[in-house]
C-alpha cells in the first residue's frame, strides 16, 4: 500500500524509531500511512520537551491507564515515570488519585447530579479556596 507521504518517508520513520528506541517494536508495525502519521506525535509527546514535564506526563498516563485497565499502558507509563524519577510514594498517590476521580465520577453520575448546580457549587468552592490561599500569603 502506497502512502500519501511516499515510501521513502516510511523508511525514514522506521529508522527514526530504531534510533530512538534501539529497534522497531512489534506494536509499531502499523500500516505505512498510520506509521508515518502516528510516530511523530508519539515521539514528540513521549521523548521531546513539551509544556508538561516528562515525569508528570507519565504519571498522568499511568492514572489514565489504571482507569482504562490497560496492562500495556500501565507497564509503559509506570516504567517511564520511574525513568523520569517518580518515587514509589508518587506512584502510590497516583493510584489513589486515579481511583478517587473514578469513584466520585461514579457517585455524581449515580446521583444524576445537575451539571448547572455542580458548576455553580464548584465556583463557590473555588472562590472560597482562593480567598483562603490569599489569606495565607
N, CA, C and O atoms as a MOPAC input file, in Angstrom:
PM7 MOZYME 1SCF
protein

 N      0.85600 1    -1.18200 1     0.00000 1
 C      0.00000 1     0.00000 1     0.00000 1
 C      0.89600 1     1.23600 1     0.00000 1
 O      1.74900 1     1.38000 1     0.87500 1
 N      0.71600 1     2.09900 1    -0.94100 1
 C      1.48700 1     3.34400 1    -1.00100 1
 C      0.89500 1     4.34900 1    -0.02300 1
 O     -0.30700 1     4.34300 1     0.23900 1
 N      1.73700 1     5.19800 1     0.50300 1
 C      1.24600 1     6.23000 1     1.41500 1
 C      1.23300 1     7.55900 1     0.69600 1
 O      1.86500 1     7.73100 1    -0.34700 1
 N      0.50700 1     8.48800 1     1.27000 1
 C      0.49000 1     9.82300 1     0.69300 1
 C      1.83700 1    10.49200 1     0.88300 1
 O      2.20700 1    11.38300 1     0.11800 1
 N      2.58500 1    10.05700 1     1.91900 1
 C      3.89100 1    10.65000 1     2.17900 1
 C      4.98900 1     9.99100 1     1.34600 1
 O      6.08200 1    10.54100 1     1.21000 1
 N      4.70100 1     8.82300 1     0.79200 1
 C      5.69200 1     8.13900 1    -0.02600 1
 C      6.49700 1     7.12800 1     0.77100 1
 O      6.65400 1     7.26300 1     1.98400 1
 N      7.00800 1     6.11100 1     0.08000 1
 C      7.76200 1     5.02400 1     0.71700 1
 C      9.02500 1     5.51400 1     1.40800 1
 O      9.37700 1     4.99900 1     2.46900 1
 N      9.71200 1     6.49000 1     0.84100 1
 C     10.94000 1     6.98000 1     1.44500 1
 C     10.71100 1     7.48200 1     2.85700 1
 O     11.55600 1     7.29700 1     3.73200 1
 N      9.57000 1     8.11700 1     3.08100 1
 C      9.25200 1     8.61700 1     4.41600 1
 C      9.04300 1     7.47200 1     5.40400 1
 O      9.41000 1     7.59000 1     6.57300 1
 N      8.46500 1     6.37900 1     4.95000 1
 C      8.24700 1     5.22600 1     5.82300 1
 C      9.59200 1     4.68600 1     6.28700 1
 O      9.76000 1     4.36100 1     7.46200 1
 N     10.54300 1     4.59100 1     5.37600 1
 C     11.88400 1     4.13400 1     5.75100 1
 C     12.53700 1     5.06700 1     6.74400 1
 O     13.18000 1     4.61900 1     7.69300 1
 N     12.37700 1     6.36400 1     6.53200 1
 C     12.95500 1     7.34200 1     7.45700 1
 C     12.28800 1     7.25900 1     8.82900 1
 O     12.95700 1     7.39600 1     9.85300 1
 N     10.97700 1     7.03600 1     8.85400 1
 C     10.26700 1     6.90900 1    10.12600 1
 C     10.74300 1     5.66000 1    10.85200 1
 O     11.01900 1     5.71300 1    12.05000 1
 N     10.84200 1     4.55300 1    10.15500 1
 C     11.32800 1     3.31200 1    10.78100 1
 C     12.75100 1     3.50400 1    11.31000 1
 O     13.07500 1     3.03200 1    12.40000 1
 N     13.59400 1     4.18800 1    10.55300 1
 C     14.96700 1     4.46400 1    11.00400 1
 C     14.95600 1     5.34500 1    12.25000 1
 O     15.76400 1     5.14500 1    13.15700 1
 N     14.04600 1     6.31600 1    12.29900 1
 C     13.94700 1     7.19800 1    13.45600 1
 C     13.46700 1     6.42300 1    14.68200 1
 O     13.96500 1     6.64200 1    15.78600 1
 N     12.51200 1     5.52700 1    14.49900 1
 C     12.04800 1     4.69700 1    15.61700 1
 C     13.21400 1     3.86200 1    16.14000 1
 O     13.43400 1     3.78100 1    17.34800 1
 N     13.95800 1     3.24600 1    15.22800 1
 C     15.09000 1     2.41300 1    15.63400 1
 C     16.15800 1     3.24000 1    16.35600 1
 O     16.73200 1     2.78900 1    17.34700 1
 N     16.41600 1     4.43300 1    15.86200 1
 C     17.40200 1     5.29900 1    16.51000 1
 C     16.91800 1     5.72300 1    17.90200 1
 O     17.70800 1     5.79500 1    18.84300 1
 N     15.63400 1     5.99800 1    18.02400 1
 C     15.07300 1     6.46100 1    19.28400 1
 C     14.94000 1     5.33300 1    20.30600 1
 O     15.28100 1     5.51500 1    21.47400 1
 N     14.45100 1     4.17800 1    19.88000 1
 C     14.12700 1     3.08500 1    20.79900 1
 C     15.14500 1     1.94100 1    20.78600 1
 O     15.09400 1     1.05800 1    21.64300 1
 N     16.05700 1     1.95000 1    19.83100 1
 C     17.03100 1     0.87400 1    19.72000 1
 C     16.59800 1    -0.23300 1    18.77600 1
 O     17.42700 1    -1.03200 1    18.34100 1
 N     15.33000 1    -0.29000 1    18.45600 1
 C     14.75100 1    -1.24300 1    17.50000 1
 C     13.32500 1    -0.79700 1    17.22800 1
 O     12.83100 1     0.13600 1    17.86100 1
 N     12.66100 1    -1.46000 1    16.28700 1
 C     11.26200 1    -1.14100 1    15.99400 1
 C     10.39600 1    -2.20000 1    16.67700 1
 O     10.30700 1    -3.32600 1    16.18800 1
 N      9.75500 1    -1.85700 1    17.80200 1
 C      8.89400 1    -2.82600 1    18.48700 1
 C      7.74900 1    -3.28300 1    17.59200 1
 O      7.30200 1    -2.54700 1    16.71200 1
 N      7.29200 1    -4.47800 1    17.82200 1
 C      6.22200 1    -5.05400 1    17.01200 1
 C      4.95300 1    -4.23500 1    17.00100 1
 O      4.22900 1    -4.22500 1    16.00600 1
 N      4.67100 1    -3.53800 1    18.11000 1
 C      3.43100 1    -2.75200 1    18.13800 1
 C      3.50500 1    -1.53000 1    17.24100 1
 O      2.49600 1    -0.86000 1    17.02200 1
 N      4.70200 1    -1.22700 1    16.71200 1
 C      4.81500 1    -0.13900 1    15.73700 1
 C      4.71500 1    -0.64700 1    14.30700 1
 O      4.95300 1     0.10900 1    13.36600 1
 N      4.36900 1    -1.90600 1    14.13100 1
 C      4.18800 1    -2.45800 1    12.78000 1
 C      2.79500 1    -2.10400 1    12.27200 1
 O      1.97700 1    -2.98500 1    12.00800 1
 N      2.54000 1    -0.82900 1    12.14000 1
 C      1.28100 1    -0.31800 1    11.61500 1
 C      1.36700 1    -0.26100 1    10.10000 1
 O      2.44300 1    -0.45600 1     9.53600 1
 N      0.26400 1     0.00000 1     9.44200 1
 C      0.36700 1     0.21800 1     8.00100 1
 C      1.16400 1     1.49900 1     7.77300 1
 O      1.24800 1     2.35500 1     8.65400 1
 N      1.73500 1     1.61900 1     6.60700 1
 C      2.67700 1     2.70500 1     6.33400 1
 C      2.09700 1     4.09000 1     6.59800 1
 O      2.75900 1     4.93000 1     7.20700 1
 N      0.87700 1     4.33600 1     6.15100 1
 C      0.27500 1     5.66400 1     6.32700 1
 C      0.09300 1     5.98400 1     7.81100 1
 O      0.38400 1     7.09600 1     8.25000 1
 N     -0.38800 1     5.00700 1     8.57800 1
 C     -0.59000 1     5.24800 1    10.00800 1
 C      0.73900 1     5.44000 1    10.73200 1
 O      0.84900 1     6.28500 1    11.62100 1
 N      1.74100 1     4.66200 1    10.35400 1
 C      3.05400 1     4.79700 1    10.98400 1
 C      3.63900 1     6.18100 1    10.74100 1
 O      4.14400 1     6.81900 1    11.66600 1
 N      3.57100 1     6.63900 1     9.51400 1
 C      4.10900 1     7.95900 1     9.16500 1
 C      3.36600 1     9.06300 1     9.91800 1
 O      3.96900 1    10.06700 1    10.29600 1
 N      2.07200 1     8.88300 1    10.13400 1
 C      1.28000 1     9.88600 1    10.85500 1
 C      1.42000 1     9.77300 1    12.37300 1
 O      1.43800 1    10.78900 1    13.06900 1
 N      1.51800 1     8.56800 1    12.88200 1
 C      1.46200 1     8.34600 1    14.32600 1
 C      2.79400 1     8.58700 1    15.02800 1
 O      2.81900 1     9.22300 1    16.08200 1
 N      3.88600 1     8.10300 1    14.48000 1
 C      5.17300 1     8.18800 1    15.16100 1
 C      5.59500 1     9.60700 1    15.55400 1
 O      6.03500 1     9.80400 1    16.68700 1
 N      5.48300 1    10.59300 1    14.67700 1
 C      5.94800 1    11.93200 1    15.08200 1
 C      5.23000 1    12.47000 1    16.32600 1
 O      5.86000 1    13.08700 1    17.18600 1
 N      3.93000 1    12.24200 1    16.42200 1
 C      3.19000 1    12.69800 1    17.60400 1
 C      3.60100 1    11.92500 1    18.84700 1
 O      3.79500 1    12.50500 1    19.91500 1
 N      3.73300 1    10.61900 1    18.70000 1
 C      4.15600 1     9.80600 1    19.83800 1
 C      5.54200 1    10.24200 1    20.29800 1
 O      5.76600 1    10.44900 1    21.49000 1
 N      6.45600 1    10.37900 1    19.37100 1
 C      7.82500 1    10.76100 1    19.71000 1
 C      7.84200 1    12.12000 1    20.40100 1
 O      8.51600 1    12.29800 1    21.41600 1
 N      7.11400 1    13.05900 1    19.86000 1
 C      7.10400 1    14.40900 1    20.43800 1
 C      6.64200 1    14.37500 1    21.88700 1
 O      7.28100 1    14.95600 1    22.76400 1
 N      5.52900 1    13.69300 1    22.13400 1
 C      4.96300 1    13.70800 1    23.48100 1
 C      5.65700 1    12.75200 1    24.43800 1
 O      5.63400 1    12.97400 1    25.64900 1
 N      6.26600 1    11.70700 1    23.93100 1
 C      6.93900 1    10.74300 1    24.80600 1
 C      8.39500 1    11.09400 1    25.06600 1
 O      8.92300 1    10.76600 1    26.12900 1
 N      9.05900 1    11.75500 1    24.11700 1
 C     10.50500 1    11.91100 1    24.23700 1
 C     11.03200 1    13.33400 1    24.10500 1
 O     12.20500 1    13.58300 1    24.38300 1
 N     10.20300 1    14.25300 1    23.69400 1
 C     10.69000 1    15.61500 1    23.49000 1
 C     10.09900 1    16.53600 1    24.55200 1
 O      9.14400 1    16.17600 1    25.24000 1
 N     10.67100 1    17.71600 1    24.67400 1
 C     10.20200 1    18.67600 1    25.66300 1
 C      8.86300 1    19.26800 1    25.22200 1
 O      8.70700 1    19.73300 1    24.09300 1
 N      7.90900 1    19.23300 1    26.14500 1
 C      6.59600 1    19.84500 1    25.91700 1
 C      6.26300 1    20.66700 1    27.16000 1
 O      7.08800 1    20.78200 1    28.06700 1
 N      5.08300 1    21.22800 1    27.20500 1
 C      4.68700 1    22.09400 1    28.32200 1
 C      4.62100 1    21.32800 1    29.64700 1
 O      4.84400 1    21.91500 1    30.70500 1
 N      4.32200 1    20.04300 1    29.60300 1
 C      4.22000 1    19.24100 1    30.81600 1
 C      5.52900 1    18.47600 1    30.99600 1
 O      5.96700 1    17.78600 1    30.07600 1
 N      6.15700 1    18.58800 1    32.16400 1
 C      7.40300 1    17.85300 1    32.39300 1
 C      7.20800 1    16.34000 1    32.23000 1
 O      6.12700 1    15.82800 1    32.52200 1
 N      8.22100 1    15.63100 1    31.77500 1
 C      8.08900 1    14.19500 1    31.46800 1
 C      7.53200 1    13.35100 1    32.61500 1
 O      6.66600 1    12.50600 1    32.38800 1
 N      8.00800 1    13.56100 1    33.82400 1
 C      7.51300 1    12.74300 1    34.93400 1
 C      6.01900 1    12.94400 1    35.11900 1
 O      5.28500 1    11.98100 1    35.34000 1
 N      5.56600 1    14.17700 1    35.03300 1
 C      4.13700 1    14.44600 1    35.20600 1
 C      3.31300 1    13.83600 1    34.07300 1
 O      2.22500 1    13.30700 1    34.30200 1
 N      3.84000 1    13.91400 1    32.84900 1
 C      3.13700 1    13.29300 1    31.71300 1
 C      2.93300 1    11.80800 1    31.96400 1
 O      1.85400 1    11.26500 1    31.72900 1
 N      3.99500 1    11.15800 1    32.44900 1
 C      3.90900 1     9.71800 1    32.66600 1
 C      2.99700 1     9.37500 1    33.83600 1
 O      2.30600 1     8.35700 1    33.79800 1
 N      2.98300 1    10.20500 1    34.87300 1
 C      2.06500 1     9.96900 1    35.98700 1
 C      0.61100 1    10.14400 1    35.53300 1
 O     -0.26600 1     9.38800 1    35.95300 1
 N      0.36200 1    11.12600 1    34.68900 1
 C     -0.97900 1    11.30500 1    34.11600 1
 C     -1.34100 1    10.07400 1    33.28000 1
 O     -2.44000 1     9.53300 1    33.39500 1
 N     -0.40300 1     9.64300 1    32.44100 1
 C     -0.64000 1     8.44900 1    31.62100 1
 C     -0.93900 1     7.22900 1    32.47100 1
 O     -1.80200 1     6.42400 1    32.12200 1
 N     -0.22700 1     7.08400 1    33.59300 1
 C     -0.45400 1     5.94800 1    34.48600 1
 C     -1.85100 1     6.01400 1    35.10300 1
 O     -2.52700 1     4.99100 1    35.21300 1
 N     -2.28400 1     7.19600 1    35.50000 1
 C     -3.63200 1     7.33800 1    36.06500 1
 C     -4.69800 1     6.96700 1    35.03200 1
 O     -5.68100 1     6.29900 1    35.35500 1
 N     -4.49800 1     7.39700 1    33.81700 1
 C     -5.44800 1     7.05400 1    32.75200 1
 C     -5.41800 1     5.55300 1    32.49400 1
 O     -6.46300 1     4.91400 1    32.37100 1
 N     -4.20000 1     4.99000 1    32.41300 1
 C     -4.05800 1     3.54700 1    32.16800 1
 C     -4.76100 1     2.72600 1    33.23600 1
 O     -5.38100 1     1.70600 1    32.93600 1
 N     -4.66300 1     3.17500 1    34.48900 1
 C     -5.33400 1     2.45700 1    35.57100 1
 C     -6.84800 1     2.48300 1    35.38900 1
 O     -7.53000 1     1.49600 1    35.66800 1
 N     -7.36900 1     3.61200 1    34.92000 1
 C     -8.81600 1     3.72100 1    34.74000 1
 C     -9.32200 1     2.95200 1    33.53100 1
 O    -10.43200 1     2.41900 1    33.55700 1
 N     -8.52800 1     2.88800 1    32.47800 1
 C     -8.97900 1     2.11700 1    31.31400 1
 C     -8.55100 1     0.65900 1    31.41600 1
 O     -8.89200 1    -0.16500 1    30.56800 1
 N     -7.79700 1     0.35500 1    32.47100 1
 C     -7.36900 1    -1.00800 1    32.79700 1
 C     -6.57600 1    -1.65800 1    31.66400 1
 O     -6.81800 1    -2.79900 1    31.27000 1
 N     -5.61600 1    -0.87500 1    31.15900 1
 C     -4.76000 1    -1.36600 1    30.07100 1
 C     -3.41400 1    -1.79600 1    30.65300 1
 O     -2.62200 1    -0.93800 1    31.04500 1
 N     -3.13400 1    -3.09900 1    30.72000 1
 C     -1.86600 1    -3.53200 1    31.30600 1
 C     -0.64400 1    -3.06300 1    30.50900 1
 O      0.41700 1    -2.83200 1    31.08900 1
 N     -0.78000 1    -2.92300 1    29.20600 1
 C      0.32900 1    -2.43100 1    28.38500 1
 C      0.64600 1    -0.97800 1    28.73700 1
 O      1.80400 1    -0.60300 1    28.92100 1
 N     -0.40600 1    -0.17800 1    28.82500 1
 C     -0.24600 1     1.24200 1    29.15800 1
 C      0.28600 1     1.40600 1    30.57200 1
 O      1.14200 1     2.25500 1    30.82200 1
 N     -0.21500 1     0.60000 1    31.49700 1
 C      0.25400 1     0.67300 1    32.88100 1
 C      1.74800 1     0.37100 1    32.94200 1
 O      2.50600 1     1.09600 1    33.58600 1
 N      2.16400 1    -0.68800 1    32.27900 1
 C      3.58700 1    -1.06500 1    32.28600 1
 C      4.44000 1     0.04200 1    31.68800 1
 O      5.46800 1     0.41600 1    32.25200 1
 N      4.01200 1     0.56900 1    30.54000 1
 C      4.77200 1     1.62000 1    29.85800 1
 C      4.87500 1     2.87100 1    30.73100 1
 O      5.97500 1     3.36200 1    30.98800 1
 N      3.73800 1     3.38200 1    31.18300 1
 C      3.74200 1     4.66100 1    31.89900 1
 C      4.38300 1     4.54600 1    33.28900 1
 O      5.02900 1     5.48900 1    33.74400 1
 N      4.21500 1     3.42200 1    33.95800 1
 C      4.86400 1     3.24500 1    35.25400 1
 C      6.38200 1     3.19200 1    35.07100 1
 O      7.12600 1     3.84200 1    35.80500 1
 N      6.83200 1     2.41300 1    34.08700 1
 C      8.27000 1     2.33100 1    33.82200 1
 C      8.85200 1     3.66300 1    33.39500 1
 O      9.93200 1     4.04700 1    33.84300 1
 N      8.13700 1     4.37100 1    32.52300 1
 C      8.61900 1     5.67700 1    32.05900 1
 C      8.61800 1     6.69100 1    33.20000 1
 O      9.52700 1     7.51600 1    33.29200 1
 N      7.60700 1     6.63700 1    34.07100 1
 C      7.57600 1     7.54900 1    35.22700 1
 C      8.78400 1     7.29600 1    36.12200 1
 O      9.41800 1     8.23800 1    36.59800 1
 N      9.09800 1     6.03000 1    36.35000 1
 C     10.26800 1     5.69700 1    37.16700 1
 C     11.54900 1     6.19800 1    36.50300 1
 O     12.43900 1     6.71600 1    37.17800 1
 N     11.64300 1     6.04200 1    35.17400 1
 C     12.83200 1     6.54200 1    34.46700 1
 C     12.98000 1     8.04800 1    34.63500 1
 O     14.09200 1     8.57400 1    34.60000 1
 N     11.86500 1     8.73800 1    34.81800 1
 C     11.89200 1    10.19200 1    34.98400 1
 C     11.89400 1    10.60700 1    36.45600 1
 O     11.66300 1    11.77100 1    36.78400 1
 N     12.15900 1     9.64000 1    37.33600 1
 C     12.36800 1     9.97100 1    38.73800 1
 C     11.17500 1     9.82800 1    39.66600 1
 O     11.24700 1    10.25100 1    40.81900 1
 N     10.08800 1     9.24900 1    39.19900 1
 C      8.92900 1     9.07100 1    40.07600 1
 C      9.28300 1     8.10800 1    41.20100 1
 O      9.91700 1     7.07600 1    40.98200 1
 N      8.86300 1     8.46500 1    42.40100 1
 C      9.11100 1     7.63000 1    43.57400 1
 C      7.93800 1     6.67200 1    43.79000 1
 O      6.87100 1     6.83700 1    43.19800 1
 N      8.15000 1     5.67700 1    44.64000 1
 C      7.05500 1     4.76100 1    44.98100 1
 C      5.91000 1     5.52500 1    45.64200 1
 O      4.73900 1     5.21800 1    45.42000 1
 N      6.25700 1     6.52000 1    46.45300 1
 C      5.22800 1     7.33400 1    47.09500 1
 C      4.37600 1     8.06000 1    46.04400 1
 O      3.15300 1     8.11300 1    46.17100 1
 N      5.01100 1     8.61300 1    45.01700 1
 C      4.26600 1     9.29500 1    43.94800 1
 C      3.41700 1     8.30700 1    43.15500 1
 O      2.27700 1     8.61100 1    42.80400 1
 N      3.96600 1     7.12500 1    42.87000 1
 C      3.19800 1     6.11500 1    42.13300 1
 C      1.98400 1     5.66600 1    42.93700 1
 O      0.90600 1     5.46600 1    42.37700 1
 N      2.15500 1     5.50900 1    44.24300 1
 C      1.02200 1     5.13300 1    45.09000 1
 C     -0.02600 1     6.23600 1    45.14900 1
 O     -1.22600 1     5.96200 1    45.14600 1
 N      0.42900 1     7.48200 1    45.20300 1
 C     -0.51600 1     8.59400 1    45.22000 1
 C     -1.30500 1     8.66400 1    43.91400 1
 O     -2.50600 1     8.93100 1    43.92400 1
 N     -0.63200 1     8.42600 1    42.79800 1
 C     -1.32200 1     8.41700 1    41.50500 1
 C     -2.38600 1     7.32200 1    41.48400 1
 O     -3.48400 1     7.53200 1    40.96800 1
 N     -2.06500 1     6.15900 1    42.04200 1
 C     -3.05000 1     5.07200 1    42.08600 1
 C     -4.27900 1     5.50100 1    42.88700 1
 O     -5.41300 1     5.24000 1    42.48500 1
 N     -4.04600 1     6.15600 1    44.01500 1
 C     -5.17100 1     6.65200 1    44.80300 1
 C     -5.96700 1     7.68700 1    44.02700 1
 O     -7.19400 1     7.60900 1    43.96500 1
 N     -5.27100 1     8.66500 1    43.42900 1
 C     -5.96300 1     9.73700 1    42.70600 1
 C     -6.75600 1     9.19000 1    41.52700 1
 O     -7.84900 1     9.67500 1    41.23400 1
 N     -6.21300 1     8.18600 1    40.85200 1
 C     -6.93700 1     7.58100 1    39.72400 1
 C     -8.23500 1     6.94600 1    40.21800 1
 O     -9.27500 1     7.05700 1    39.56800 1
 N     -8.16700 1     6.27700 1    41.37600 1
 C     -9.37600 1     5.64400 1    41.90700 1
 C    -10.34600 1     6.68500 1    42.46100 1
 O    -11.56400 1     6.52300 1    42.37300 1
 N     -9.80000 1     7.74400 1    43.02600 1
 C    -10.60200 1     8.79300 1    43.63800 1
 C    -11.43900 1     9.50400 1    42.57400 1
 O    -12.63400 1     9.72500 1    42.77600 1
 N    -10.83200 1     9.86100 1    41.45400 1
 C    -11.54900 1    10.52700 1    40.37100 1
 C    -12.65900 1     9.62600 1    39.84000 1
 O    -13.78500 1    10.07900 1    39.63800 1
 N    -12.34400 1     8.35300 1    39.61500 1
 C    -13.35200 1     7.42100 1    39.11100 1
 C    -14.47300 1     7.22700 1    40.14000 1
 O    -15.64600 1     7.12900 1    39.78000 1
 N    -14.09800 1     7.17300 1    41.42400 1
 C    -15.09300 1     6.98300 1    42.48700 1
 C    -16.09600 1     8.13100 1    42.51200 1
 O    -17.30600 1     7.90700 1    42.49200 1
 N    -15.58900 1     9.35500 1    42.55600 1
 C    -16.50700 1    10.49400 1    42.63600 1
 C    -17.29100 1    10.69200 1    41.34400 1
 O    -18.41800 1    11.18700 1    41.36700 1
 N    -16.70400 1    10.31000 1    40.23300 1
 C    -17.45600 1    10.34500 1    38.98300 1
 C    -18.64900 1     9.39300 1    39.06800 1
 O    -19.76300 1     9.73900 1    38.67300 1
 N    -18.39900 1     8.19200 1    39.58900 1
 C    -19.48500 1     7.21700 1    39.72500 1
 C    -20.56700 1     7.71700 1    40.67900 1
 O    -21.75800 1     7.56600 1    40.41000 1
 N    -20.14600 1     8.31300 1    41.79500 1
 C    -21.11200 1     8.81800 1    42.77200 1
 C    -21.97700 1     9.91600 1    42.15300 1
 O    -23.20500 1     9.87200 1    42.22800 1
 N    -21.31800 1    10.89800 1    41.54400 1
 C    -22.05300 1    12.03900 1    41.00000 1
 C    -22.95000 1    11.61100 1    39.83400 1
 O    -24.08600 1    12.07100 1    39.72000 1
 N    -22.43600 1    10.72700 1    38.96500 1
 C    -23.27600 1    10.22400 1    37.88000 1
 C    -24.44100 1     9.40100 1    38.42200 1
 O    -25.56700 1     9.50500 1    37.93500 1
 N    -24.15600 1     8.58000 1    39.43700 1
 C    -25.21200 1     7.75300 1    40.02900 1
 C    -26.33300 1     8.58500 1    40.62900 1
 O    -27.49200 1     8.17100 1    40.65000 1
 N    -25.96600 1     9.76900 1    41.12000 1
 C    -26.97400 1    10.68500 1    41.67500 1
 C    -27.69500 1    11.45500 1    40.57900 1
 O    -28.69100 1    12.13000 1    40.84000 1
 N    -27.19000 1    11.35500 1    39.34600 1
 C    -27.69700 1    12.15500 1    38.23600 1
 C    -27.73300 1    13.62400 1    38.64400 1
 O    -28.72300 1    14.33100 1    38.45300 1
 N    -26.59300 1    14.05300 1    39.22200 1
 C    -26.47600 1    15.39700 1    39.78200 1
 C    -26.54700 1    16.43900 1    38.67500 1
 O    -25.93700 1    16.27600 1    37.61900 1
 N    -27.27300 1    17.47900 1    38.91500 1
 C    -27.48100 1    18.53000 1    37.92500 1
 C    -26.15000 1    19.24100 1    37.61700 1
 O    -25.48200 1    19.72700 1    38.53100 1
 N    -25.77100 1    19.30000 1    36.35000 1
 C    -24.49500 1    19.89300 1    35.94600 1
 C    -24.43800 1    21.38200 1    36.27100 1
 O    -23.40200 1    21.86900 1    36.72500 1
 N    -25.51600 1    22.10900 1    36.05100 1
 C    -25.51500 1    23.54500 1    36.37400 1
 C    -25.28900 1    23.76900 1    37.86900 1
 O    -24.53700 1    24.66000 1    38.26400 1
 N    -25.94300 1    22.95900 1    38.69100 1
 C    -25.75000 1    23.05700 1    40.13600 1
 C    -24.30800 1    22.73700 1    40.49000 1
 O    -23.69100 1    23.43100 1    41.29900 1
 N    -23.77200 1    21.68400 1    39.88200 1
 C    -22.38000 1    21.30200 1    40.14500 1
 C    -21.42900 1    22.43300 1    39.77800 1
 O    -20.52500 1    22.76000 1    40.54700 1
 N    -21.62800 1    23.03200 1    38.60700 1
 C    -20.74300 1    24.11800 1    38.16900 1
 C    -20.84600 1    25.32400 1    39.10300 1
 O    -19.83200 1    25.94400 1    39.42500 1
 N    -22.04600 1    25.65500 1    39.53200 1
 C    -22.21700 1    26.76800 1    40.47900 1
 C    -21.51500 1    26.46000 1    41.80200 1
 O    -20.82100 1    27.31000 1    42.35900 1
 N    -21.70100 1    25.25000 1    42.28900 1
 C    -21.07100 1    24.87600 1    43.55200 1
 C    -19.55200 1    24.85100 1    43.42900 1
 O    -18.84200 1    25.25100 1    44.35100 1
 N    -19.06200 1    24.38300 1    42.29800 1
 C    -17.61100 1    24.38300 1    42.09700 1
 C    -17.06600 1    25.80600 1    42.14400 1
 O    -16.03700 1    26.05700 1    42.77200 1
 N    -17.74700 1    26.73400 1    41.48600 1
 C    -17.30700 1    28.13500 1    41.50000 1
 C    -17.29100 1    28.69900 1    42.92200 1
 O    -16.36700 1    29.41800 1    43.30000 1
 N    -18.30900 1    28.37000 1    43.69800 1
 C    -18.34000 1    28.83300 1    45.09100 1
 C    -17.18100 1    28.25600 1    45.88800 1
 O    -16.53900 1    28.96500 1    46.66300 1
 N    -16.90900 1    26.94800 1    45.69200 1
 C    -15.76800 1    26.32800 1    46.39100 1
 C    -14.45600 1    26.97700 1    45.95600 1
 O    -13.60600 1    27.28400 1    46.79200 1
 N    -14.29300 1    27.18300 1    44.66400 1
 C    -13.06000 1    27.77200 1    44.13700 1
 C    -12.83300 1    29.16700 1    44.71100 1
 O    -11.71500 1    29.50100 1    45.10200 1
 N    -13.87900 1    29.97700 1    44.76300 1
 C    -13.75200 1    31.32100 1    45.33200 1
 C    -13.32100 1    31.25800 1    46.79700 1
 O    -12.45400 1    32.01700 1    47.23000 1
 N    -13.92200 1    30.36400 1    47.54000 1
 C    -13.58200 1    30.21900 1    48.95800 1
 C    -12.12900 1    29.77100 1    49.12500 1
 O    -11.39600 1    30.32100 1    49.94700 1
 N    -11.72000 1    28.78000 1    48.35000 1
 C    -10.34700 1    28.27900 1    48.45300 1
 C     -9.32900 1    29.33500 1    48.02800 1
 O     -8.27100 1    29.46500 1    48.64300 1
 N     -9.64800 1    30.08100 1    46.98500 1
 C     -8.75000 1    31.16400 1    46.55400 1
 C     -8.61900 1    32.22600 1    47.62900 1
 O     -7.53000 1    32.76200 1    47.83800 1
 N     -9.71800 1    32.54200 1    48.32000 1
 C     -9.66200 1    33.52100 1    49.41900 1
 C     -8.75500 1    32.98900 1    50.53400 1
 O     -7.96300 1    33.74100 1    51.10400 1
 N     -8.87100 1    31.70300 1    50.84100 1
 C     -8.03600 1    31.10500 1    51.87700 1
 C     -6.55800 1    31.16300 1    51.47600 1
 O     -5.69800 1    31.45200 1    52.30700 1
 N     -6.27400 1    30.89100 1    50.22400 1
 C     -4.89400 1    30.95400 1    49.74800 1
 C     -4.35000 1    32.37000 1    49.84100 1
 O     -3.20100 1    32.57400 1    50.23200 1
 N     -5.17400 1    33.34600 1    49.48300 1
 C     -4.75500 1    34.74600 1    49.55000 1
 C     -4.48400 1    35.16600 1    50.98900 1
 O     -3.55900 1    35.93400 1    51.25200 1
 N     -5.29600 1    34.65800 1    51.92600 1
 C     -5.10000 1    34.96600 1    53.34400 1
 C     -3.80400 1    34.37300 1    53.87900 1
 O     -3.20800 1    34.91800 1    54.80700 1
 N     -3.36400 1    33.26000 1    53.29900 1
 C     -2.12700 1    32.59800 1    53.73100 1
 C     -0.87600 1    33.36100 1    53.29400 1
 O      0.19500 1    33.17900 1    53.87400 1
 N     -1.00300 1    34.20800 1    52.28200 1
 C      0.16600 1    34.95200 1    51.76700 1
 C      0.59700 1    36.05300 1    52.64300 1
 O      1.56100 1    36.75100 1    52.32800 1

